[in-house]
Amino acid sequence: MEPSKEFMKKLKSLDNRLDLVWRGQLERWVIVYKIPYKRTVNLMLLQEEDGSYRPPNDNDLAILHNSDMSREMNKNKFRDVAEYMLSEREKDEKKAKSNIRDWTKDNKIQLVNAFAKVYGMSKSNSAFRRISLNARGKVY
């Protein structure tokens, strides 16, 4: 089987090292990438979603074009990475804040009592009867 010349021209315009090969065992077209020492790497197996045969078309070229990272400018790559890292940091900060909020919800009574004791705002609930050290009345 031979692929259409128009498809092959478009494929080669993306990159000269791309090629379309018929795999007889699979009975499918495969887009391959030629690397040095006469080796090839399979990039895409061309078939329908249900696994049936499909001839190569322009959608395959669009997928290859969109996945080619070497066409993107470095400035754009760095911007995208920086935006991604910023969003991850924001997610981590929100998660840390929500964890602290959840922990304090569980220990609300203990926190209220500790705060009141430290700042002298009220008596904390004691588990035993307090004995004052100052004597009242006459001391003999």
C-alpha positions as a Markdown table, in Angstrom:
| # | Residue | x | y | z |
|---|---|---|---|---|
| 1 | Met | 0.0 | 0.0 | 0.0 |
| 2 | Glu | 1.1 | 3.5 | -0.7 |
| 3 | Pro | 0.1 | 6.7 | 1.2 |
| 4 | Ser | -1.1 | 9.7 | -0.8 |
| 5 | Lys | 1.6 | 12.0 | -2.1 |
| 6 | Glu | -0.2 | 15.1 | -0.7 |
| 7 | Phe | -0.2 | 13.6 | 2.8 |
| 8 | Met | 3.5 | 12.7 | 2.6 |
| 9 | Lys | 4.4 | 16.3 | 1.4 |
| 10 | Lys | 2.5 | 17.7 | 4.4 |
| 11 | Leu | 4.2 | 15.2 | 6.8 |
| 12 | Lys | 7.6 | 16.0 | 5.4 |
| 13 | Ser | 6.9 | 19.7 | 5.7 |
| 14 | Leu | 6.5 | 19.2 | 9.5 |
| 15 | Asp | 9.9 | 17.4 | 9.8 |
| 16 | Asn | 12.0 | 15.6 | 7.2 |
| 17 | Arg | 12.6 | 12.7 | 9.7 |
| 18 | Leu | 8.9 | 11.8 | 9.9 |
| 19 | Asp | 7.7 | 9.0 | 7.7 |
| 20 | Leu | 4.6 | 6.9 | 7.2 |
| 21 | Val | 5.0 | 3.1 | 7.3 |
| 22 | Trp | 2.5 | 0.3 | 6.7 |
| 23 | Arg | 2.7 | -2.4 | 9.4 |
| 24 | Gly | 1.5 | -5.6 | 7.8 |
| 25 | Gln | 1.2 | -7.5 | 11.1 |
| 26 | Leu | -1.1 | -4.8 | 12.5 |
| 27 | Glu | -2.7 | -3.9 | 9.1 |
| 28 | Arg | -2.4 | -0.2 | 10.2 |
| 29 | Trp | -0.4 | 2.9 | 9.1 |
| 30 | Val | 2.2 | 4.1 | 11.6 |
| 31 | Ile | 3.9 | 7.5 | 11.7 |
| 32 | Val | 7.5 | 6.9 | 12.6 |
| 33 | Tyr | 10.4 | 9.2 | 13.5 |
| 34 | Lys | 13.8 | 8.4 | 12.0 |
| 35 | Ile | 16.8 | 8.6 | 14.3 |
| 36 | Pro | 20.5 | 8.1 | 13.6 |
| 37 | Tyr | 21.9 | 4.6 | 12.9 |
| 38 | Lys | 18.9 | 3.7 | 10.6 |
| 39 | Arg | 16.5 | 3.2 | 13.5 |
| 40 | Thr | 12.9 | 4.4 | 13.7 |
| 41 | Val | 10.6 | 5.2 | 16.6 |
| 42 | Asn | 6.9 | 4.7 | 16.4 |
| 43 | Leu | 5.0 | 7.9 | 17.1 |
| 44 | Met | 1.4 | 7.2 | 16.2 |
| 45 | Leu | -0.7 | 4.2 | 15.3 |
| 46 | Leu | -3.4 | 5.4 | 12.9 |
| 47 | Gln | -6.7 | 3.7 | 13.7 |
| 48 | Glu | -10.2 | 4.5 | 14.7 |
| 49 | Glu | -11.2 | 4.8 | 18.4 |
| 50 | Asp | -12.7 | 1.3 | 18.2 |
| 51 | Gly | -9.5 | -0.1 | 16.8 |
| 52 | Ser | -10.6 | -0.4 | 13.2 |
| 53 | Tyr | -8.6 | 0.6 | 10.1 |
| 54 | Arg | -8.4 | 4.3 | 9.2 |
| 55 | Pro | -6.4 | 5.9 | 6.4 |
| 56 | Pro | -4.1 | 8.8 | 7.3 |
| 57 | Asn | -5.7 | 12.3 | 7.2 |
| 58 | Asp | -5.0 | 15.9 | 8.1 |
| 59 | Asn | -6.2 | 15.4 | 11.8 |
| 60 | Asp | -3.1 | 13.3 | 12.3 |
| 61 | Leu | -0.9 | 16.1 | 11.0 |
| 62 | Ala | -2.6 | 18.6 | 13.3 |
| 63 | Ile | -2.0 | 16.3 | 16.3 |
| 64 | Leu | 1.7 | 16.1 | 15.4 |
| 65 | His | 2.0 | 19.8 | 14.9 |
| 66 | Asn | 0.3 | 20.7 | 18.2 |
| 67 | Ser | 2.5 | 18.2 | 20.1 |
| 68 | Asp | 5.8 | 19.5 | 18.6 |
| 69 | Met | 7.4 | 21.4 | 21.5 |
| 70 | Ser | 10.4 | 22.6 | 19.4 |
| 71 | Arg | 8.2 | 25.0 | 17.4 |
| 72 | Glu | 7.3 | 26.9 | 20.5 |
| 73 | Met | 9.4 | 29.8 | 21.5 |
| 74 | Asn | 11.5 | 29.5 | 24.7 |
| 75 | Lys | 9.9 | 32.6 | 26.1 |
| 76 | Asn | 6.5 | 31.0 | 25.9 |
| 77 | Lys | 7.8 | 27.8 | 27.4 |
| 78 | Phe | 9.2 | 29.6 | 30.4 |
| 79 | Arg | 6.0 | 31.7 | 30.8 |
| 80 | Asp | 3.9 | 28.5 | 30.8 |
| 81 | Val | 6.2 | 26.8 | 33.3 |
| 82 | Ala | 6.2 | 29.9 | 35.6 |
| 83 | Glu | 2.4 | 30.1 | 35.5 |
| 84 | Tyr | 2.1 | 26.4 | 36.3 |
| 85 | Met | 4.5 | 26.7 | 39.2 |
| 86 | Leu | 2.6 | 29.7 | 40.5 |
| 87 | Ser | -0.7 | 27.9 | 40.4 |
| 88 | Glu | 0.9 | 24.9 | 42.2 |
| 89 | Arg | 2.2 | 27.2 | 44.9 |
| 90 | Glu | -1.2 | 28.8 | 45.4 |
| 91 | Lys | -2.8 | 25.4 | 45.6 |
| 92 | Asp | -0.3 | 24.4 | 48.3 |
| 93 | Glu | -0.9 | 27.5 | 50.3 |
| 94 | Lys | -4.6 | 27.1 | 50.1 |
| 95 | Lys | -4.2 | 23.5 | 51.2 |
| 96 | Ala | -2.0 | 24.5 | 54.1 |
| 97 | Lys | -4.5 | 27.1 | 55.2 |
| 98 | Ser | -7.4 | 24.7 | 55.0 |
| 99 | Asn | -5.4 | 22.1 | 57.0 |
| 100 | Ile | -4.7 | 24.6 | 59.8 |
| 101 | Arg | -8.4 | 25.7 | 59.8 |
| 102 | Asp | -9.5 | 22.1 | 60.1 |
| 103 | Trp | -7.0 | 21.4 | 62.9 |
| 104 | Thr | -8.2 | 24.4 | 64.8 |
| 105 | Lys | -11.9 | 23.4 | 64.4 |
| 106 | Asp | -11.1 | 20.2 | 66.2 |
| 107 | Asn | -9.3 | 21.9 | 69.1 |
| 108 | Lys | -11.5 | 24.9 | 69.4 |
| 109 | Ile | -12.3 | 24.5 | 73.2 |
| 110 | Gln | -8.6 | 23.9 | 74.0 |
| 111 | Leu | -7.5 | 26.9 | 72.0 |
| 112 | Val | -10.2 | 29.2 | 73.6 |
| 113 | Asn | -9.1 | 28.1 | 77.1 |
| 114 | Ala | -5.4 | 28.5 | 76.4 |
| 115 | Phe | -6.0 | 32.0 | 74.9 |
| 116 | Ala | -8.0 | 33.1 | 77.8 |
| 117 | Lys | -5.4 | 31.8 | 80.3 |
| 118 | Val | -2.5 | 33.5 | 78.6 |
| 119 | Tyr | -4.2 | 36.8 | 78.2 |
| 120 | Gly | -6.1 | 36.7 | 81.5 |
| 121 | Met | -9.5 | 37.3 | 80.0 |
| 122 | Ser | -11.4 | 34.7 | 82.0 |
| 123 | Lys | -10.9 | 31.8 | 84.3 |
| 124 | Ser | -10.3 | 28.6 | 82.6 |
| 125 | Asn | -12.3 | 25.7 | 83.7 |
| 126 | Ser | -10.4 | 23.7 | 86.3 |
| 127 | Ala | -10.7 | 20.0 | 86.9 |
| 128 | Phe | -10.2 | 20.4 | 90.7 |
| 129 | Arg | -11.0 | 22.8 | 93.5 |
| 130 | Arg | -8.5 | 25.5 | 93.7 |
| 131 | Ile | -6.9 | 26.2 | 97.1 |
| 132 | Ser | -5.8 | 29.8 | 97.6 |
| 133 | Leu | -2.4 | 30.2 | 99.3 |
| 134 | Asn | -3.3 | 33.5 | 100.9 |
| 135 | Ala | -4.8 | 33.0 | 104.4 |
| 136 | Arg | -8.1 | 34.7 | 105.1 |
| 137 | Gly | -9.0 | 36.1 | 108.4 |
| 138 | Lys | -6.8 | 35.9 | 111.6 |
| 139 | Val | -3.6 | 34.0 | 111.3 |
| 140 | Tyr | -2.1 | 32.7 | 114.7 |
